[in-house]
Amino acid sequence: MATKPSSVKPSSTSSAQAFRPLGDRVAIERIEETTTGGIIIPDTAKEKPVQGKIIAVGEGARDESGKRIPLDVKLGDVVLFTKWGGTEVKINGKEITILKESDILAILDKKSSAKAA
Protein backbone atom coordinates (compact mmCIF):
# COMPACT_ATOMS: atom_id res chain seq x y z
CA MET A 1 0.00 0.00 0.00
CA ALA A 2 1.48 3.33 -1.03
CA THR A 3 1.47 6.13 1.49
CA LYS A 4 1.08 9.76 0.62
CA PRO A 5 4.12 11.92 1.17
CA SER A 6 3.88 14.19 4.15
CA SER A 7 5.53 17.30 5.40
CA VAL A 8 6.12 18.87 8.76
CA LYS A 9 4.31 22.19 8.92
CA PRO A 10 6.14 25.13 10.44
CA SER A 11 4.62 26.85 13.44
CA SER A 12 2.85 30.12 12.74
CA THR A 13 5.63 32.10 14.45
CA SER A 14 8.44 30.51 12.44
CA SER A 15 9.66 31.57 9.02
CA ALA A 16 11.05 28.09 8.25
CA GLN A 17 9.81 26.12 5.25
CA ALA A 18 7.79 22.90 5.51
CA PHE A 19 9.81 19.90 4.39
CA ARG A 20 9.42 16.42 2.95
CA PRO A 21 12.21 13.84 3.00
CA LEU A 22 13.35 12.66 -0.43
CA GLY A 23 13.24 9.10 -1.75
CA ASP A 24 13.22 6.39 0.89
CA ARG A 25 14.08 8.72 3.77
CA VAL A 26 11.95 9.39 6.83
CA ALA A 27 12.00 12.08 9.52
CA ILE A 28 11.90 10.85 13.09
CA GLU A 29 11.42 12.63 16.38
CA ARG A 30 13.32 10.72 19.06
CA ILE A 31 11.39 9.44 22.08
CA GLU A 32 13.16 9.85 25.40
CA GLU A 33 13.20 6.68 27.47
CA THR A 34 12.59 6.80 31.21
CA THR A 35 13.86 4.39 33.82
CA THR A 36 11.31 2.37 35.73
CA GLY A 37 13.26 2.44 39.01
CA GLY A 38 13.30 6.22 39.26
CA ILE A 39 17.06 6.41 38.74
CA ILE A 40 18.20 9.83 37.61
CA ILE A 41 20.77 9.61 34.84
CA PRO A 42 22.82 12.75 34.16
CA ASP A 43 22.62 14.12 30.60
CA THR A 44 26.32 13.42 30.04
CA ALA A 45 25.83 9.69 30.76
CA LYS A 46 22.69 9.27 28.66
CA GLU A 47 22.87 7.56 25.33
CA LYS A 48 20.81 8.77 22.41
CA PRO A 49 17.41 7.11 22.33
CA VAL A 50 16.94 4.66 19.51
CA GLN A 51 13.15 4.88 19.52
CA GLY A 52 11.28 7.50 17.61
CA LYS A 53 8.00 8.52 16.05
CA ILE A 54 7.85 9.04 12.30
CA ILE A 55 6.74 12.59 11.55
CA ALA A 56 7.35 12.73 7.78
CA VAL A 57 8.03 10.21 5.00
CA GLY A 58 9.41 10.41 1.48
CA GLU A 59 7.69 9.01 -1.60
CA GLY A 60 9.88 5.90 -1.71
CA ALA A 61 12.91 4.77 -3.69
CA ARG A 62 12.74 4.01 -7.41
CA ASP A 63 13.41 0.59 -8.92
CA GLU A 64 15.40 0.03 -12.13
CA SER A 65 12.38 0.76 -14.32
CA GLY A 66 11.63 4.05 -12.52
CA LYS A 67 8.60 2.85 -10.52
CA ARG A 68 8.26 3.97 -6.91
CA ILE A 69 8.79 1.33 -4.23
CA PRO A 70 6.44 2.25 -1.35
CA LEU A 71 7.83 2.47 2.17
CA ASP A 72 6.91 -0.09 4.83
CA VAL A 73 6.54 2.64 7.47
CA LYS A 74 3.95 5.40 7.71
CA LEU A 75 3.28 8.58 9.66
CA GLY A 76 2.85 8.02 13.37
CA ASP A 77 4.66 4.67 13.50
CA VAL A 78 6.94 4.23 16.51
CA VAL A 79 10.14 2.58 15.37
CA LEU A 80 13.52 1.33 16.55
CA PHE A 81 16.47 2.50 14.50
CA THR A 82 20.24 2.23 14.46
CA LYS A 83 21.99 4.27 17.13
CA TRP A 84 24.28 6.19 14.78
CA GLY A 85 22.03 6.19 11.72
CA GLY A 86 20.74 9.29 10.02
CA THR A 87 21.46 12.98 10.15
CA GLU A 88 20.29 15.21 12.97
CA VAL A 89 18.80 18.57 12.05
CA LYS A 90 16.92 21.26 13.94
CA ILE A 91 13.70 22.47 12.32
CA ASN A 92 11.40 24.94 14.08
CA GLY A 93 13.35 24.36 17.30
CA LYS A 94 12.76 20.59 17.20
CA GLU A 95 15.59 18.05 16.98
CA ILE A 96 14.74 15.73 14.10
CA THR A 97 16.64 12.76 12.70
CA ILE A 98 16.39 12.10 8.97
CA LEU A 99 17.40 8.59 7.94
CA LYS A 100 16.90 6.00 5.24
CA GLU A 101 14.23 3.38 5.73
CA SER A 102 16.95 0.72 5.71
CA ASP A 103 18.29 2.18 9.02
CA ILE A 104 14.96 1.33 10.69
CA LEU A 105 15.21 -1.98 12.53
CA ALA A 106 11.59 -2.55 13.63
CA ILE A 107 8.15 -1.04 13.96
CA LEU A 108 6.88 -1.26 17.54
CA ASP A 109 3.33 -2.47 18.02
CA LYS A 110 0.78 -0.26 19.75
CA LYS A 111 1.20 -1.98 23.15
CA SER A 112 4.98 -1.43 23.14
CA SER A 113 4.71 2.12 21.85
CA ALA A 114 2.14 3.03 24.53
CA LYS A 115 4.64 1.99 27.20
CA ALA A 116 7.42 3.93 25.45
CA ALA A 117 5.46 7.18 25.20
N, C-alpha and C positions, 0 to 999 in steps of 0.2 A: 504494500500500500504506500503510495507516494504521499509525502507530507508537504504542505505548503511552506515556502520559505517564510521566515519570520524576521522581525527586526526588534531591537530594543529601542523604545521610544525615549527621547530625552525628556527630562523634567521641564516644566514650563519656565523655570528660572534659568535654565542652562542654554547656552548657545551651541552646544555640541550637536553633531549630526546623528540621526538614527543610523544603525549599521546592521548588516547582514553578513555573516561569514560566507566565504566563497567555497565552492566545491563541496568536499566531504568534511568540512570543518564545522565545529559546534562551539558555542560560547557557554561557559559554565560559571556559575557563581558558587564558590566553595562553601560547604556547610561545616561550621565549627563543631567539633565533637566535644562532648562533656564527659567527665569521669563520673562513674556511678558512686564512687566512695567519697565524693566531696573533696578530693585532693586538689589543691591549688597548684597548678603548674605554671611557673614563670614563663613569660613570653619568649625569653631567650632559649628555653629548653623545649618549647613546643615544636613539633614537626608540622609541616604543612598538611592540612587535611586532604585526604584523597577521595572524599565524597563531595558531590556537588549536584546542583540542580541545573538542568539545561534551560537556558533562557533565550537562546536563538540557535537556529540551524541553517546550514547552507542547503542548496538545492540537490546536492549529491554529486559524486564523481561521474565522469563520462567513461563509457567502455570504448573499445576500439572502433566501433561503428558510429560513435558520437551520441549514443543514447544515454540518458541519465540513469544512474543506478541509485535508487532511493535509499535513504539512510534507515538503519534499524532503530534509531532513537528518535524521540519526538519532544516537543516542548513540554516542560514540566517533569520529565523523567528524572529520577534521582539515580545517579550512576557512581560507580567506582572507576577511577582512572589512575594511570601511572603517576607516581609521585613527582617525577621530573618532566612529565610530558607537557607540551603546550607552551604558549607564550602568555605572560601576564601583562595585562593592560589596565589602565584606569579610565573608565568612561563614566561621566557624570558623577564622579566621586566614588564610584563602586569599583572594587577590584574584581576583574573578570579574567578568566583563563580561556584562551581560544586554542583548541587542539583538534587534531584530526580524529575522525571516528575510530580509527584503528588504535588510538591510545586509550580508548574506553574499554575497560576490562569486563564490566557487568552492569546490568540494569537491576537496581534493587526493587523488590516487590513492594507493594503498598504497606505491608505490615512492617518490614524492615525500615522503610523510609519514614514511617510515622514515628518510630523509636529514634531515628537519627535527627529528626527535625525538632 
